[in-house]
Amino acid sequence: MTRFTAWRRRSWAGYAVMLAALVAIGVIYAGLSPATDKAEATGTQAQAQDLAKGRELYNQNCASCHGLNAEGTKDAKGQKAPSLIGVGAAAVDFQITTGRMPAMTMAAQVPRKKVVAPFDDHKNVEAVSAYIQSLGGGPGVPEVPEGGDVALGGKLFRTNCAQCHNFTGQGGALTGGKYAPDLHQTTPVQIYEAMLTGPQAMPVFNDTTLTPQDKAAIIAFIETVRAEPNPGGNGLGRMGPVSEGLAAWLVGIGLLVLCAMWITAKKPKKLKKS
């Protein structure tokens, strides 16, 4: 102990301890950093491969309309396809997973259809979405918060969505040949993406207009409504007393009127002379 105390009191003892500590830290860092660098290099390489795959799929299936650099294209009538720079992965994922893209024909509105190859493999959808995301950013594919408030969702849906999609999400006609689609076949992620990106005639509801909790509440309301049964057997568009009253007038009272006309149209037989 006396020898250690004497050594510690020497003028160079503090420098020796500091040097030993630095050497120990360097050894520990050298032992750990190769694994870290290797993991980062592997992740970067995998990301580069995904982007390369996404670009290849884009060139094969999308570039003919949207341009080789996603800048959009025009024809003699005007814009043929919009630019995809800055639209984000959410817009690409929505358009492809609902079958709207690649579009087969140009019309006032591209309809929902069955997803075609090669995008029936969701990994290919993810690759193209990541490639478009890398071009200019934009909303990413969202994660839908769980436990949405159905009552709040009903209020928000009636305020912001029912004017086009009707009160139960059945959809409806718009101007210029466009329409609000039926929401009963969409997934929660697709509904969230539609609110984020505003596809076609739909306005954009960003997180400032409707918070993620508000969006989750709307999605919970839509899922609750479309799961409800139709006790009468035929939902009649699930529009409530409007459609039911129309059916009553056209079918029920219409049949009564036809019966009355048939009865009164019969000629009475002449009375026999007594």
Secondary structure, 3 states (H helix, E strand, C coil): CHHHHHHHCCCCHHHHHHHHHHHHHHHHHHHHHHHHHHHHHHHHHHHHHHHHHHHHHHHHHCHHHHCCCCCCEEECCEEEECCCCCCHHHHHHHHHHCCCCCCCCCCCCCCCCCCCCCCCCHHHHHHHHHHHHHHHCCCCCCCCCCCCCHHHHHHHHHHHCHHHHCCCCCCEECCCCCEECCCCCCCHHHHHHHHHHCCCCCCCCCCCCCCHHHHHHHHHHHHHHHHCCCCCCCCHHHCCHHHHHHHHHHHHHHHHHHHHHHHHHCCCCCCCCC
